[in-house]
């Protein structure tokens, strides 16, 4: 592993270490023939853009996006941002890879989050919903998997433990909503909160990075969740059909809009509440992560966030050299040879 984490990099540092290659592409030079290698390297502390100018094609053939790579290079500054200029690169050997050091982890105590999720499952009084939750949260193997799973591939809660962190966040929002609006069916709300993203345990996998499984790409977590829940409902004798339909509706509609992957739009008060709680927790955590990354880089403003069509204010400038005091102009098309344009951000925060 590297002697420094990415979060500790300073301009001028010479770095040798193993990192996750979270994306990878070859881009053509604008002013001369040939290509350079553009990638994002990551570890548990954060990410840094990286470029390799020489022998790029040969280096790119050695690894794929999602692999761990061992690199040697120097940290430079480009347009107020740190980037690693790679001199040598190879795919990491198995004994050089420690997943826990290459991937972000939840800053929350996973034991506390797990205890809170189990407490809420145990608080549900409706007997059929309680029996349904017991099939998942009474299964130690499932709970272990659920507690370490990421909440998304990128963007919100995209770290180990992100799924249970997001689930508990949604629960806490809905607990408040249920107190303000006691007419809501709290048991149904809590069941929906606990189950709404369980398909992500099959949709995503972790090695050096978070990636979609084949099933995750082909089917998606909303459908996987529906399959898992309705299979479990089938194991419960005399589960009321109307209750099953209302719960299924919550799970299928929680993305809120069809263009964001919801097969149906929210049509009950509980479904409306779950959608907005899910959206709120996802968006706030995304902002917090952007602010955290900007603070580590010593910037007062984030990069342009195309997902929200805005910059995000980080706050007082940190001590890192090269920090940005004002927002830069958003990228428009190709930039210079050593900095490729940002990829368009997707519009759906929930699936990324």
C-alpha positions in Angstrom: 0.0 0.0 0.0 1.0 3.6 -0.3 2.9 5.4 2.5 0.3 8.2 2.2 -3.5 8.0 1.6 -4.9 10.0 -1.2 -6.4 12.4 1.3 -2.9 13.2 2.5 -1.4 13.8 -0.9 0.3 17.2 -1.3 1.6 18.8 -4.5 5.1 17.7 -5.1 4.8 14.3 -3.3 6.4 11.3 -5.0 4.0 8.4 -4.6 4.4 4.7 -4.9 1.3 2.7 -3.9 -1.7 0.5 -4.7 -5.0 2.1 -5.5 -8.4 1.2 -7.0 -8.8 2.2 -10.7 -12.3 3.5 -10.5 -12.5 4.4 -14.1 -10.2 4.3 -17.1 -10.1 5.7 -20.7 -7.7 6.5 -23.5 -7.9 10.0 -24.9 -6.3 11.5 -27.9 -3.8 14.4 -27.6 -5.1 17.5 -29.3 -1.7 18.8 -30.4 0.2 15.7 -31.4 -0.5 12.1 -32.4 -1.1 9.4 -29.9 -3.1 8.8 -26.7 -2.8 9.3 -23.0 -4.3 7.3 -20.2 -6.9 9.0 -18.0 -8.2 7.4 -14.9 -9.4 8.1 -11.4 -7.6 6.4 -8.5 -9.2 5.8 -5.2 -8.6 4.5 -1.7 -10.6 4.7 1.5 -9.7 8.3 2.0 -10.9 9.6 -1.4 -10.1 9.9 -5.1 -7.6 11.7 -7.4 -7.6 12.1 -11.1 -4.5 10.6 -12.7 -2.8 10.8 -16.1 -0.1 8.8 -17.8 1.4 10.5 -20.8 3.9 7.8 -22.1 3.3 4.2 -23.1 -0.4 4.8 -22.4 -1.8 2.1 -24.7 0.5 -0.6 -23.3 -0.4 0.4 -19.7 -4.1 0.5 -20.4 -4.0 -3.1 -21.7 -2.7 -4.3 -18.3 -5.9 -3.7 -16.2 -9.6 -2.9 -16.4 -11.7 -0.4 -14.6 -12.4 -1.8 -11.1 -9.0 -3.4 -10.8 -6.4 -2.5 -8.2 -3.2 -1.0 -9.7 0.2 -0.3 -8.3 1.6 3.0 -9.6 4.6 5.3 -9.2 4.2 9.0 -9.9 4.2 12.6 -8.7 1.4 14.8 -7.4 1.0 17.9 -9.6 -1.5 20.8 -9.7 -3.8 21.5 -12.6 -6.3 24.3 -12.6 -6.4 24.4 -8.8 -6.8 20.6 -8.4 -4.3 17.9 -7.5 -3.7 15.2 -10.0 -1.2 12.3 -10.1 1.0 12.0 -13.1 1.9 8.4 -13.4 5.4 7.3 -14.5 4.9 3.5 -14.1 1.9 1.3 -13.7 1.1 -2.4 -13.3 -1.9 -4.4 -12.2 -1.6 -5.1 -8.5 -0.8 -8.6 -7.3 -3.3 -10.3 -5.0 -1.2 -9.8 -1.9 -1.0 -6.1 -2.6 -4.7 -5.6 -2.3 -6.5 -4.8 0.9 -10.1 -4.0 0.1 -10.7 -2.1 3.3 -7.9 0.3 2.4 -8.9 0.8 -1.2 -12.6 1.6 -0.6 -14.4 4.2 1.3 -16.2 3.1 4.4 -19.1 4.5 6.3 -18.1 7.0 9.0 -21.0 5.8 11.1 -20.6 2.9 13.6 -21.9 -0.1 11.7 -22.8 -1.9 14.9 -25.0 1.0 16.0 -26.7 1.2 12.5 -27.3 -2.6 12.6 -28.8 -2.4 16.1 -31.1 0.5 15.0 -32.3 -1.4 11.9 -33.1 -4.5 14.0 -34.8 -2.3 16.7 -37.1 -0.9 14.1 -37.9 -4.3 12.6 -38.8 -5.5 16.0 -41.0 -2.5 16.7 -43.4 -3.4 13.8 -46.6 -4.8 15.4 -48.7 -5.8 12.3 -48.2 -9.6 12.4 -47.8 -10.2 8.7 -45.3 -7.4 8.2 -43.5 -8.5 11.3 -43.3 -12.1 10.0 -42.0 -10.7 6.6 -39.3 -8.6 8.2 -38.2 -11.6 10.4 -37.4 -13.6 7.2 -34.8 -11.0 6.3 -33.7 -9.3 9.5 -33.8 -12.6 11.5 -31.4 -14.1 9.0 -27.9 -13.5 10.3 -26.3 -14.2 6.9 -28.5 -11.6 5.2 -28.0 -9.0 7.9 -24.2 -9.4 7.6 -24.4 -8.9 3.9 -26.8 -6.0 4.3 -24.6 -4.3 6.8 -21.5 -4.2 4.7 -23.1 -3.6 1.3 -22.7 -0.2 -0.4 -25.7 2.0 -1.0 -24.9 2.7 -4.7 -22.1 2.3 -7.2 -21.2 6.0 -7.2 -22.7 9.3 -5.8 -24.8 8.8 -2.7 -23.7 6.3 0.0 -21.2 4.7 -2.4 -19.1 3.2 0.3 -18.9 0.0 2.4 -21.8 0.1 4.9 -23.6 2.7 2.8 -26.8 0.6 2.4 -27.5 0.2 6.1 -26.5 3.8 6.7 -29.0 5.0 4.0 -31.7 2.7 5.3 -31.4 4.0 8.8 -31.3 7.5 7.5 -34.6 7.0 5.7 -36.0 5.3 8.9 -35.1 8.4 11.0 -36.7 10.8 8.5 -39.9 8.7 8.4 -40.1 8.4 12.2 -40.4 12.2 12.3 -42.9 12.2 9.5 -45.0 9.6 11.3 -45.1 11.7 14.4 -46.1 14.8 12.5 -48.7 12.9 10.5 -50.1 10.2 12.9 -52.7 9.2 10.2 -49.9 7.4 8.4 -49.5 3.6 8.8 -46.3 3.5 10.7 -45.8 -0.2 10.4 -46.2 -0.1 6.7 -43.8 2.9 6.5 -41.1 1.1 8.6 -41.4 -2.0 6.6 -41.0 0.0 3.4 -38.0 1.8 4.7 -36.3 -1.4 5.8 -37.0 -3.2 2.6 -36.9 -0.6 -0.2 -33.3 -1.2 -1.3 -32.6 -4.8 -0.2 -32.2 -5.7 -3.9 -28.9 -3.8 -3.8 -27.2 -6.8 -2.0 -27.6 -8.6 -5.3 -27.2 -5.6 -7.6 -23.7 -4.5 -6.4 -20.5 -6.3 -5.7 -17.2 -5.0 -4.1 -13.6 -5.9 -5.0 -11.3 -2.9 -5.3 -14.3 -0.8 -6.4 -18.1 -1.0 -6.4 -19.4 -2.5 -9.6 -22.7 -3.9 -10.9 -23.2 -7.6 -11.0 -24.6 -9.0 -14.3 -27.9 -9.5 -12.6 -27.8 -5.9 -11.3 -27.2 -4.5 -14.8 -29.8 -6.7 -16.4 -32.5 -6.5 -13.8 -31.8 -3.6 -11.4 -32.4 -3.4 -7.7 -36.0 -2.2 -7.8 -37.1 -5.4 -9.6 -34.7 -7.5 -7.5 -36.3 -6.1 -4.3 -39.8 -6.8 -5.6 -38.8 -10.4 -6.3 -37.2 -10.9 -2.9 -40.1 -9.4 -1.0 -42.9 -11.2 -2.9 -41.1 -14.5 -2.6 -40.9 -14.0 1.1 -44.6 -13.0 1.3 -45.4 -16.3 -0.4 -43.9 -18.1 2.5 -46.3 -16.4 5.0 -49.7 -18.0 5.4 -52.8 -15.9 4.7 -50.8 -12.7 4.0 -53.5 -10.2 3.1 -53.5 -9.3 -0.6 -54.3 -5.6 0.0 -51.4 -5.3 2.4 -49.1 -7.1 0.0 -50.2 -4.7 -2.8 -49.7 -1.6 -0.6 -46.2 -2.7 0.4 -45.3 -3.6 -3.1 -46.5 -0.2 -4.3 -44.2 1.5 -1.8 -41.2 -0.5 -3.0 -42.0 0.0 -6.7 -42.7 3.7 -6.5 -40.0 4.9 -4.2 -37.9 6.5 -6.9 -40.9 8.8 -7.5 -40.7 9.3 -11.3 -40.7 6.9 -14.2 -37.6 8.4 -15.7 -35.8 7.6 -12.5 -36.7 4.0 -12.6 -40.1 3.9 -10.8 -42.5 1.5 -12.5 -45.4 3.3 -10.9 -45.8 6.7 -9.3 -46.5 7.1 -5.6 -50.3 6.9 -5.1 -50.6 6.5 -1.3 -49.6 8.9 1.4 -47.1 6.3 2.7 -45.5 5.9 -0.7 -45.2 9.7 -1.0 -43.5 9.8 2.4 -41.1 7.0 1.5 -40.1 8.6 -1.8 -39.3 12.0 -0.3 -37.5 10.5 2.7 -35.4 8.4 0.3 -34.7 11.4 -1.9 -33.8 13.7 1.1 -31.4 11.3 2.7 -29.7 10.5 -0.7 -29.3 14.1 -1.7 -28.0 15.4 1.7 -25.4 12.6 1.9 -24.2 13.5 -1.6 -23.8 17.1 -0.6 -21.9 16.1 2.5 -19.5 13.9 0.6 -18.8 16.6 -2.0 -18.2 19.1 0.9 -15.9 16.6 2.6 -13.9 16.0 -0.5 -13.7 19.8 -1.2 -12.5 20.4 2.4 -9.7 17.8 2.0 -8.6 19.5 -1.2 -8.6 22.9 0.4 -11.3 24.3 -1.9 -14.0 26.8 -1.0 -16.2 25.6 -3.9 -16.8 22.1 -5.4 -16.4 21.3 -9.0 -19.5 21.9 -11.1 -22.0 19.3 -10.1 -23.9 18.4 -13.3 -26.3 16.2 -11.4 -27.7 19.3 -9.7 -26.6 21.9 -12.3 -24.7 23.9 -9.7 -21.6 24.4 -7.6 -21.7 23.4 -4.0 -20.2 25.7 -1.4 -17.6 23.9 0.7 -16.8 26.7 3.2 -13.6 28.3 4.5 -10.6 27.3 2.5 -8.5 24.6 4.1 -4.7 24.3 4.2 -4.2 22.2 1.2 -2.1 23.9 -1.5 -3.9 24.9 -4.7 -7.2 25.3 -3.0 -10.0 26.9 -5.1 -11.4 30.2 -3.7 -14.1 30.7 -6.3 -16.1 28.3 -8.5 -14.4 27.6 -11.9 -16.3 27.7 -15.2 -18.0 24.4 -15.9 -16.2 22.2 -18.5 -17.4 22.8 -22.0 -16.2 20.1 -24.5 -12.6 19.0 -24.7 -10.0 20.7 -22.7 -6.2 20.6 -23.0 -4.3 17.4 -23.7 -3.7 16.7 -20.0 -7.3 17.1 -18.8 -10.2 15.3 -20.4 -13.7 16.8 -20.1 -15.9 15.5 -17.3 -18.4 12.8 -18.1 -22.0 13.8 -18.0 -23.5 13.0 -14.7 -26.7 10.9 -14.7 -30.0 12.3 -13.7 -30.9 9.5 -11.4 -29.2 9.7 -8.0 -30.7 6.6 -6.7 -29.2 4.0 -9.1 -25.7 5.3 -9.4 
